[in-house]
Amino acid sequence: MKIRRYRSEDKIKPLISRSVEDIDPEHYSEEQQSHLEEVIPEMNVGFAKEDRYHYFVALEDSEIVGVAGYQSESGTVTGIFVDPELKGSGIGSRLMDKIEEDARSEGLEEMETLASLEPVGFYKKNGYKVIEEKKHDIEGKDIGIKVMKKKL
């Protein structure tokens, strides 16, 4: 597997969509899940195109199997998305390592994520601690999240 910086020609939206569609239904109402499926892929594609966000893709045989990004000024992880068929294979952790390495090179000392409820275990496994549980407005809908942080 190879990890490299996102390029504008990378087609990341289909992978992000599949990843969001795969969220366990126990975490959100049908209405909330539908909203996430509608806004998260487009929101992350928009972020990936902005200079203040750093996005990376994981590739297997030139196919995008993972996407991760963060906001370089605040150190906020904007998302880690892995092909649902490859969950648990280490792709997400390798992407997390890459964005943390990049953040350190940018002079950041801490990372934060506004984690949706499903990946909380993943973030904990990667050293993040829950700081706060709250509702967060995501494009007009209140969605349950956990604010998590990690010292780099």
C-alpha positions as CSV (number, residue, x, y, z in Angstrom):
1,M,0.0,0.0,0.0
2,K,1.2,3.5,-0.8
3,I,0.1,6.7,0.9
4,R,0.5,10.0,-0.9
5,R,-0.9,13.6,-0.9
6,Y,-4.3,14.1,-2.4
7,R,-4.3,15.4,-6.0
8,S,-7.1,17.3,-7.5
9,E,-7.7,14.5,-10.1
10,D,-8.2,11.9,-7.3
11,K,-11.8,10.6,-7.3
12,I,-12.3,10.4,-3.5
13,K,-16.0,11.0,-3.3
14,P,-17.1,7.4,-4.1
15,L,-14.9,6.0,-1.4
16,I,-16.0,8.5,1.2
17,S,-19.7,7.8,0.3
18,R,-19.3,4.1,0.7
19,S,-17.5,4.6,4.0
20,V,-20.3,6.9,5.4
21,E,-23.0,4.6,4.1
22,D,-21.4,1.7,6.1
23,I,-21.9,3.4,9.5
24,D,-23.6,1.1,11.9
25,P,-27.3,2.1,12.1
26,E,-27.2,1.8,15.9
27,H,-25.4,5.1,16.1
28,Y,-27.8,7.5,14.4
29,S,-31.4,7.8,13.4
30,E,-32.4,7.1,9.8
31,E,-32.8,10.8,9.2
32,Q,-29.4,11.6,10.7
33,Q,-27.7,8.9,8.7
34,S,-29.3,10.1,5.5
35,H,-28.1,13.6,6.2
36,L,-24.5,12.4,6.9
37,E,-24.6,10.4,3.6
38,E,-25.7,13.5,1.8
39,V,-23.2,16.1,3.2
40,I,-20.0,14.4,4.5
41,P,-18.7,13.2,1.1
42,E,-19.2,16.6,-0.6
43,M,-17.9,18.5,2.5
44,N,-14.7,16.5,2.5
45,V,-14.1,16.8,-1.3
46,G,-14.4,20.6,-0.8
47,F,-12.0,20.5,2.1
48,A,-9.5,18.5,0.1
49,K,-9.3,21.2,-2.5
50,E,-8.4,24.0,0.0
51,D,-4.8,24.8,0.9
52,R,-5.5,24.9,4.6
53,Y,-6.5,21.3,4.6
54,H,-4.0,18.5,4.1
55,Y,-5.5,15.3,2.6
56,F,-3.8,12.0,1.8
57,V,-5.0,8.9,-0.1
58,A,-4.0,5.3,0.4
59,L,-3.6,3.3,-2.8
60,E,-3.6,-0.4,-3.5
61,D,-2.7,-1.2,-7.1
62,S,-3.5,2.4,-8.1
63,E,-7.1,2.2,-6.5
64,I,-8.0,4.6,-3.7
65,V,-8.8,2.5,-0.6
66,G,-8.5,5.2,2.0
67,V,-8.7,8.9,2.5
68,A,-7.7,11.1,5.5
69,G,-7.3,14.8,6.1
70,Y,-6.9,17.5,8.7
71,Q,-7.1,21.2,9.0
72,S,-3.5,22.4,9.1
73,E,-4.0,25.5,11.2
74,S,-6.0,23.9,14.0
75,G,-4.9,20.3,13.8
76,T,-8.5,19.1,13.5
77,V,-8.9,15.7,11.8
78,T,-11.6,16.2,9.2
79,G,-12.1,12.5,8.5
80,I,-10.5,9.1,7.9
81,F,-12.4,7.0,5.4
82,V,-11.5,3.4,4.5
83,D,-13.1,1.1,1.9
84,P,-15.7,-0.8,4.0
85,E,-14.4,-4.2,2.7
86,L,-11.0,-3.3,4.1
87,K,-11.9,-2.1,7.5
88,G,-9.6,-3.5,10.2
89,S,-6.8,-4.1,7.8
90,G,-4.6,-1.2,9.2
91,I,-5.3,1.3,6.4
92,G,-6.9,3.8,8.7
93,S,-4.1,3.6,11.3
94,R,-1.5,4.1,8.6
95,L,-3.4,7.1,7.3
96,M,-3.6,8.4,10.9
97,D,0.1,8.0,11.3
98,K,0.6,10.0,8.0
99,I,-1.5,12.9,9.0
100,E,0.0,13.1,12.4
101,E,3.5,13.0,10.9
102,D,2.5,15.8,8.5
103,A,1.0,17.8,11.4
104,R,4.2,17.5,13.4
105,S,6.1,18.8,10.4
106,E,3.7,21.8,10.4
107,G,4.6,22.5,14.0
108,L,1.4,21.2,15.6
109,E,1.7,19.6,19.0
110,E,-1.9,18.3,19.4
111,M,-4.6,16.8,17.1
112,E,-8.3,17.0,17.7
113,T,-11.2,15.2,16.1
114,L,-15.0,15.8,16.2
115,A,-15.6,12.0,15.9
116,S,-18.9,10.6,14.8
117,L,-19.9,7.8,17.2
118,E,-18.8,4.8,15.2
119,P,-15.0,5.5,14.9
120,V,-14.5,6.4,18.6
121,G,-12.9,2.9,19.2
122,F,-10.5,3.5,16.3
123,Y,-9.5,6.9,17.6
124,K,-9.0,5.5,21.1
125,K,-6.8,2.7,19.7
126,N,-4.7,5.4,18.0
127,G,-4.2,7.3,21.2
128,Y,-7.0,9.8,21.2
129,K,-8.9,10.6,24.4
130,V,-12.6,11.7,24.7
131,I,-12.7,15.3,26.0
132,E,-16.4,16.0,25.5
133,E,-19.6,14.5,24.2
134,K,-22.0,16.9,22.5
135,K,-24.3,17.6,19.6
136,H,-22.6,19.3,16.7
137,D,-24.3,21.1,13.8
138,I,-23.3,19.4,10.6
139,E,-24.7,21.4,7.7
140,G,-28.0,22.2,9.6
141,K,-28.5,19.0,11.6
142,D,-27.5,18.2,15.2
143,I,-25.4,15.1,15.2
144,G,-23.9,13.3,18.3
145,I,-20.2,13.5,18.3
146,K,-17.2,13.0,20.7
147,V,-14.5,15.6,20.8
148,M,-11.2,13.7,21.1
149,K,-7.6,14.9,21.4
150,K,-4.1,13.6,21.3
151,K,-0.7,15.1,22.1
152,L,1.7,14.6,19.3
